[in-house]
Amino acid sequence: MEANIKRRLFNILLLFFLFSCSKDEIEIHQGYCIPFYISDTYKYPILPGTDTWKELSSLAEKVEVCQIPEKKLNTISTEGLLETLLNYPLILDYSFFDKMQNGFNRIKTENNGFAELYGRDNIFKVITERYELMSLDCEKNLYPPFVTGEPAPVQIALETFEFFIFQDEFLLNLNENQQYQIFELIYEKLQNKNEHGFSEYSKLVAVAILGKIMYENDFLPFVKICNEIDFMKLFIEKIPMYRPENISPTEIIEENAKEFKASR
């Protein structure tokens, strides 16, 4: 009898030990005003600002050294993969394009991690939980991307993360309820940006997400605007840096987003 009890106790402790070990393989630290840390994040071997990076003479060479090894890609957690891509040394190249989505398309096709990320089953949970925890109220810039080792301003960090949300591979594969959850998160963050006096430029990706969701859900007032104003349809597809003098896409979308939210 006593031997059986000891054996059962041993088995329970063994299972607990094994479970703890598997959980500890991926350590995740996250929270408001706490830097995100995911232990299986891939560390790029060459980073901007280093002498080795400066020796790379072409974009093709930089892209090549930033590929994620297939073995790592097959085992990395979704949290770690997202963090890895947010730290991609060329991630901010989208800002150099007149139509920023064209720049992000280039980034997606050149790095092998994006197709893997958008194919993950738990991507919705990982992205929404991470975005919700990103705060505008912290005293320091805590979030990637990092520019020559220093965190980017929170405006750029949020905009870059919002580009991950804006992609059709993510947004258009969600069901209606999930799209509305994204809408709520973006809308809330946008109100926070307004309270902090963010510039119109820093809100472009967020309002484009709201516009895309309204359009995909056939919100008739906004669909009518897109059908009448070609630029508005272009805006929610490509996020151009320019706009006609008499059109403010941020104002139009924010006004319609308020109505869309009230109609739900």
Wavefront OBJ file of the C-alpha trace (Angstrom):
o trace
v 0.000 0.000 0.000
v 2.725 2.438 1.058
v 4.808 1.438 -1.987
v 1.882 2.220 -4.306
v 1.416 5.634 -2.702
v 5.114 6.396 -3.090
v 5.030 5.238 -6.732
v 1.995 7.427 -7.480
v 3.640 10.390 -5.767
v 6.818 9.806 -7.767
v 4.836 9.675 -11.026
v 3.003 12.926 -10.194
v 6.264 14.679 -9.373
v 7.835 13.341 -12.567
v 4.933 14.597 -14.674
v 5.094 17.973 -12.945
v 8.829 18.163 -13.632
v 8.409 17.258 -17.286
v 5.547 19.717 -17.719
v 7.566 22.466 -16.080
v 10.530 21.793 -18.328
v 8.453 21.985 -21.491
v 6.839 25.213 -20.333
v 10.218 26.729 -19.495
v 11.545 26.079 -22.986
v 9.711 29.236 -24.073
v 9.870 31.984 -21.489
v 7.581 34.952 -22.098
v 7.647 38.231 -20.206
v 5.129 40.874 -21.202
v 2.978 43.570 -19.680
v 2.232 47.262 -19.546
v 5.436 49.336 -19.605
v 7.533 46.167 -19.393
v 9.769 45.278 -22.358
v 8.540 42.171 -24.153
v 10.811 39.172 -23.852
v 10.242 35.894 -25.668
v 13.109 33.519 -25.068
v 13.023 31.764 -28.451
v 13.196 34.991 -30.485
v 15.715 34.566 -33.304
v 18.737 36.846 -33.015
v 19.925 38.104 -36.374
v 23.666 37.468 -36.782
v 24.414 40.882 -38.323
v 22.722 44.099 -37.249
v 22.588 47.664 -38.610
v 25.213 49.939 -37.127
v 27.887 47.251 -37.001
v 30.976 47.252 -39.212
v 29.917 43.934 -40.754
v 26.543 45.373 -41.756
v 28.264 48.370 -43.342
v 30.308 45.974 -45.479
v 27.126 44.615 -47.097
v 26.982 46.512 -50.364
v 23.524 45.582 -51.665
v 19.963 45.034 -50.481
v 20.177 41.424 -51.654
v 23.109 40.772 -49.326
v 21.285 42.317 -46.377
v 18.176 40.268 -47.086
v 20.218 37.083 -47.356
v 21.913 37.444 -43.955
v 18.528 38.135 -42.330
v 16.807 34.915 -43.397
v 15.595 32.775 -40.522
v 17.134 29.265 -40.614
v 14.542 26.640 -41.584
v 15.232 24.585 -38.456
v 14.489 27.620 -36.299
v 11.431 28.516 -38.382
v 9.960 25.060 -37.807
v 10.313 25.185 -34.027
v 9.906 28.836 -33.039
v 6.771 29.858 -31.146
v 4.331 32.265 -32.792
v 5.179 34.815 -30.099
v 8.871 34.411 -30.838
v 8.338 34.604 -34.590
v 6.314 37.807 -34.301
v 9.000 39.340 -32.099
v 11.673 38.201 -34.561
v 9.926 39.894 -37.489
v 9.277 43.080 -35.525
v 13.047 43.186 -35.033
v 13.802 42.477 -38.712
v 16.618 44.929 -39.585
v 14.858 46.076 -42.783
v 11.353 46.327 -41.311
v 11.173 50.125 -41.543
v 11.885 50.181 -45.282
v 8.136 50.519 -45.909
v 8.426 54.179 -44.872
v 10.538 54.943 -47.956
v 7.715 54.123 -50.387
v 5.096 56.567 -51.690
v 2.553 53.814 -51.133
v 3.655 52.260 -47.871
v 1.882 48.942 -48.457
v 4.035 48.425 -51.545
v 7.047 48.688 -49.266
v 5.606 46.228 -46.777
v 4.813 43.835 -49.621
v 8.498 43.867 -50.520
v 9.441 43.150 -46.922
v 6.981 40.246 -46.699
v 8.252 38.586 -49.863
v 11.939 38.953 -49.044
v 11.899 37.461 -45.539
v 10.904 33.832 -45.103
v 9.295 34.388 -41.706
v 6.163 36.206 -42.850
v 4.560 33.323 -44.742
v 5.139 31.138 -41.692
v 3.675 33.748 -39.337
v 0.467 34.246 -41.308
v 0.010 30.484 -41.571
v 0.008 29.937 -37.798
v -3.299 28.823 -36.246
v -2.910 31.002 -33.150
v -1.862 34.204 -34.915
v -5.069 36.067 -34.005
v -4.616 35.439 -30.290
v -0.915 36.295 -30.340
v -1.324 39.520 -32.320
v -4.334 40.848 -30.415
v -2.876 40.119 -26.983
v 0.431 41.739 -27.922
v -1.162 44.839 -29.440
v -3.472 45.312 -26.475
v -0.500 45.369 -24.106
v 1.370 48.073 -26.036
v 0.886 51.286 -24.077
v 1.301 54.921 -25.095
v 1.703 55.962 -21.469
v 5.119 54.506 -20.708
v 8.024 56.826 -19.939
v 10.412 54.933 -22.224
v 10.228 53.578 -25.767
v 9.989 49.868 -25.087
v 8.863 48.238 -28.289
v 10.598 47.152 -31.471
v 11.610 47.937 -34.133
v 15.013 48.974 -32.872
v 17.069 51.462 -34.830
v 20.827 50.827 -34.403
v 20.110 49.222 -31.056
v 17.751 51.883 -29.716
v 13.962 51.489 -29.481
v 11.977 53.476 -32.033
v 9.515 56.111 -30.757
v 6.218 54.571 -29.683
v 4.493 56.165 -32.702
v 6.698 54.157 -35.064
v 6.442 51.007 -32.949
v 2.630 51.124 -33.070
v 2.541 51.969 -36.775
v 4.863 49.065 -37.600
v 2.828 46.631 -35.521
v -0.358 47.883 -37.162
v 1.131 47.031 -40.547
v 1.244 43.390 -39.431
v -2.494 43.657 -38.680
v -3.294 45.489 -41.940
v -2.143 42.641 -44.176
v -4.831 40.792 -46.145
v -3.280 37.461 -45.142
v -4.309 38.279 -41.597
v -7.288 40.618 -41.718
v -9.283 39.004 -44.517
v -8.905 35.510 -43.047
v -10.696 36.492 -39.838
v -14.359 35.894 -39.217
v -16.734 38.804 -38.649
v -16.475 38.678 -34.854
v -12.679 38.604 -34.960
v -12.603 41.525 -37.391
v -14.777 43.510 -35.047
v -12.488 42.667 -32.114
v -9.618 44.092 -34.156
v -11.757 47.122 -34.990
v -12.421 47.733 -31.284
v -8.739 47.439 -30.386
v -7.610 49.768 -33.171
v -10.399 52.258 -32.451
v -9.505 52.393 -28.754
v -5.812 52.836 -29.520
v -6.676 55.560 -32.044
v -8.600 57.519 -29.397
v -5.553 57.213 -27.176
v -3.351 58.539 -29.985
v -5.651 61.520 -30.384
v -5.445 62.227 -26.643
v -1.650 62.160 -26.886
v -1.643 64.550 -29.836
v -0.208 62.098 -32.370
v 0.293 63.504 -35.858
v -1.963 62.531 -38.755
v 0.919 60.600 -40.321
v 1.276 58.349 -37.265
v -2.421 57.406 -37.514
v -2.478 56.423 -41.206
v -2.132 52.658 -40.771
v -4.630 52.516 -37.908
v -7.328 54.397 -39.823
v -6.631 52.314 -42.936
v -7.344 49.170 -40.888
v -10.645 50.648 -39.705
v -11.507 51.583 -43.285
v -10.671 48.132 -44.617
v -12.815 46.434 -41.975
v -15.766 48.747 -42.669
v -15.428 48.139 -46.404
v -15.145 44.360 -46.042
v -18.209 44.330 -43.796
v -20.239 46.331 -46.343
v -20.821 49.356 -44.125
v -22.847 51.197 -46.753
v -22.022 54.842 -45.861
v -18.301 54.121 -46.158
v -18.629 51.825 -49.182
v -20.521 54.649 -50.916
v -17.659 57.063 -50.197
v -15.102 54.596 -51.595
v -17.197 54.132 -54.732
v -17.448 57.895 -55.232
v -13.869 58.833 -54.294
v -11.237 56.635 -55.934
v -8.556 57.865 -53.557
v -10.372 56.467 -50.519
v -10.371 52.958 -51.998
v -6.689 53.384 -52.846
v -5.998 54.564 -49.312
v -7.404 51.445 -47.611
v -5.457 49.249 -50.040
v -2.031 50.939 -50.305
v -1.817 53.702 -47.640
v -0.230 56.366 -49.869
v 1.852 59.073 -48.206
v 0.209 61.720 -50.399
v -3.426 62.824 -50.766
v -5.497 65.325 -52.719
v -5.705 68.733 -51.056
v -9.459 68.502 -50.509
v -9.520 64.986 -49.006
v -8.570 63.955 -45.479
v -8.809 60.149 -45.260
v -8.208 60.164 -41.504
v -11.132 62.512 -40.839
v -13.447 60.628 -43.208
v -12.606 57.236 -41.723
v -12.717 58.375 -38.107
v -16.181 59.882 -38.624
v -17.470 56.710 -40.287
v -15.772 54.472 -37.724
v -17.712 56.198 -34.955
v -20.975 55.455 -36.804
v -19.927 51.886 -37.586
v -19.091 51.254 -33.908
v -22.457 52.692 -32.806
v -24.301 50.467 -35.291
v -22.884 47.235 -33.876
l 1 2 3 4 5 6 7 8 9 10 11 12 13 14 15 16 17 18 19 20 21 22 23 24 25 26 27 28 29 30 31 32 33 34 35 36 37 38 39 40 41 42 43 44 45 46 47 48 49 50 51 52 53 54 55 56 57 58 59 60 61 62 63 64 65 66 67 68 69 70 71 72 73 74 75 76 77 78 79 80 81 82 83 84 85 86 87 88 89 90 91 92 93 94 95 96 97 98 99 100 101 102 103 104 105 106 107 108 109 110 111 112 113 114 115 116 117 118 119 120 121 122 123 124 125 126 127 128 129 130 131 132 133 134 135 136 137 138 139 140 141 142 143 144 145 146 147 148 149 150 151 152 153 154 155 156 157 158 159 160 161 162 163 164 165 166 167 168 169 170 171 172 173 174 175 176 177 178 179 180 181 182 183 184 185 186 187 188 189 190 191 192 193 194 195 196 197 198 199 200 201 202 203 204 205 206 207 208 209 210 211 212 213 214 215 216 217 218 219 220 221 222 223 224 225 226 227 228 229 230 231 232 233 234 235 236 237 238 239 240 241 242 243 244 245 246 247 248 249 250 251 252 253 254 255 256 257 258 259 260 261 262 263 264
